[in-house]
Amino acid sequence: MAFKVTKCPTDELMITNCAIVNERDFSASTKHIKVGTGGGQGFVFSIKSHSEIPRNNVGFNLPQRKWACLSINQEIDVSPYIPQDYISGITFEADFQMKKSITQEQYDTDEMAKEFSYSFPNQMFTVGQQLAFQFKDKRMLILVVKEIEAVNISSMQGNSEAKPRKVKLAQLIPNSVVTFEKAEGSPLNLVGNSKGKVVRQSIINPDWDFGKLGIGGLSNEFNAIFRRAFASRVFPPEIVEQLGCKHVKGILLYGPPGTGKTLMARQIGKMLNAREPKIVNGPQILDKYVGESEANVRRLFAEAEEEEKRAGPNSGLHIIIFDEIDAICKQRGSVAGNTGVHDTVVNQLLSKMDGVEQLNNILVIGMTNRKDMIDDALLRPGRLEVQIEISLPNEKGRLEILNIHTARMKHYKKIHSDVDNKELAALTKNFSGAELEGLVRAAQSTAMNRLIKAAHKVEVDPDAIEKLLVTREDFLHALEHDIKPAFGTAQEILDQILARGIINWGSPVSKILEDGMLFIQQARTTETSGLVSVLIEGPPNAGKTALAAQLAKNSDFPFIKVCSPEEMVGYTETAKCLHIRKVFDDAYRSTLSCILVDNIERLLDYGPIGPRYSNLTLQALLVLLKKQPPPGKKLLVLCTTSTRQLLEDMEMLSAFTGILHIPNLSKAEHLRNVLENTDCFDQKEIKAIEPHIHGKRISIGIRKLLALLDMAKQTDEKHRIIKFICKLEEDGALEDPGMA
């Protein structure tokens, strides 16, 4: 029969999603019709009758006309349709009809399924069909049939276990299972058990490769970040909702410079399927105009806020990376001046991360070398709650980093076979990742320099490309001359102190070296506490500093730092305390550390006239000498003093694990041992000196004695012995036993 297309007469009939016909055109038994639009295409609709529809006309609502490509007054072929399949399960994609009318109101899919079955009983549905659905008093939804599973009527007869199959067209029955899925990109918030499985894009980028990103030695830190920050984002939102957990919004990466904090933050952005990260240097936020600094913070979060309002739980993840976050998030009230700019910037950041209007689609990554300077409110749960220390890499980590930085050279065969990265990893104790990269560059520059002819002109060997090979010698040269770790040994200072070596002039020196090794082993042992402090005391010029330096060198600890008064000349008390504190803080970053605190009485500004000393420095030293290092870290502190009684009066001796005493040379054999171990006098001259010192009372420090020997070297050979003996007597180092 030939019919014409017309509009649906009423709004009530429109939401029935039936084709509307005149009751005289079809018999009462006809419930469904097939509409032919030409070209062999046919669409099946369930029908309802209404008197306002003229005869030989069929009324369609807008979604129906859009789906079947129908236009008003178009001629169509219509015939009755008898269903062959009953729906066992049907899946719809749902979205708002009006895109502008977005709401975060939840749509319960269980209630929607009941309402749907009640509203459309025994109705025909086709895959791809669009229909309008008014759920209670909420906003109008557009549903698109995504999938239909049905059972054929004939197969059900005598076979109660007929298996459903996927079909394009079937009739809804009361027992049909109705499932709703959210259309792609839709902000619709579906909840309930009738919600279909949504194909979610993994938050981890599938192309992400740990090795290609140039990060080594940080696998434990990455695992900790995954566990704390990303586990909740990997799971479907409904599981997270059932647990009642919230996503982590902030990560703080802290640690010494050059350990890979900025690199790790940058690669986290690449690793995630998220919006392009916003990388901000802390000082960029600050502005000289009132209120502009706070506005800069608000602008960082504006895009995330807008998407949160528009898409709700379906919003993408926005990553904001703050480099040097301590520049803008100092402790409130700690910055001098009355402008309060730093305080208001901190307040603005706090309110954006975890204020009254919470954002659930942000991840703030902060990086700093000074965690102690950051405001405490920013470190609590809900803000920068995941705090990961990016520490110096261990030997395994250093090997990974060296493999990364030499991989390209190995690929193009520009590195000699004698280069063993395992050996280099063992030699580079306390090197940071940046310093290891610098070591490779320094070795490369040494290798390239061999092929450069620097005469009147700088020329490159024409066969350089073929000859260029980075060898083991290049790396060793770079280790010795070019790259020194910031948290390594103070080798130059130790070599300067030990320029004359240690002269074992008697049992007191041997005893100190033996006892010192016991303290070193105690500090290294894992079962003991993490702190061992030793005081080496004795008269002036007795060689205390040299012995402490020798013990520090014997310890072979990767971190050795000398804290001496020479570095702090002119410092105020506060500046001196901060410097000493920094030395100890740096030591806590290394697994095994040794600090040599030289000449404590000078550090304390002690003077016998007055008397006067710095109580502020004293208290700082007392606290630091008793403070246990972090778990897993071992610290050996070697201190020297010439005024033991002074430290006892200051109640400082109790802070030390042990005290070693080094006396002056007091016997003729002590003096003879020193003379034999130096090149000032030969054996004949030493025998000539012995009668002058035999039976005399001797008291002289090794350092003073070496100075006299240096002076004796400058005297002619005839008068050298007499001059030496005279100087000993003048300085009171050589006296007759009977003299008071």
Secondary structure, DSSP 8 states (H G I E B T S, - for coil): -EEEEEE-S-HHHHTTT-EEE-TTTS-TT--EEEEEEETTEEEEEEEEE-TTS-TTEEEE-HHHHHHHT--TT-EEEEEE----EEEEEEEEEEEESSTT-----EEEHHHHHHHHHHHSTT-EEETT-EEEE--TTS--EEEEEEEEEEEEHHHHTT-TT---EEESEEE--TT-EEEEEE-TT---EEESTTB-------SB-TT--TTTTT--S-HHHHHHHIIIIIHHHHS-HHHHHHHT-----EEEEE-STTSSHHHHHHHHHHHBSSS--EEEEHHHH--SSTTHHHHHHHHHHHHHHHHHHHHGGG---EEEEEETGGGT-B-TT-SSSS--HHHHHHHHHHHHHHSSS--SSEEEEEEES-GGGB-GGGGSTTSS-EEEE-----HHHHHHHHHHHHHHHHHTT-B-TT--HHHHHHH-TT--HHHHHHHHHHHHHHHHHTTEEESSSEEE-TTHHHH--B-HHHHHHIIIII---TTSB-HHHHHHHTTT-----SHHHHHHHHHHHHHHHHHH-SSS-SEEEEEEE-STTSSHHHHHHHHHHHHT-SEEEEE-GGGGTT--HHHHHHHHHHHHHHHHTSSEEEEEE--HHHHTT-BTTTTB--HHHHHHHHHHHH----TT-EEEEEEEES-HHHHHHTT-GGG-SEEEE---B-SHHHHHHHHHTSSSS-HHHHHHHHHHHTT-EE-B-HHHHHHHHHHHHTS-TTTHHHHHHHHHHHTTSEE-TT--
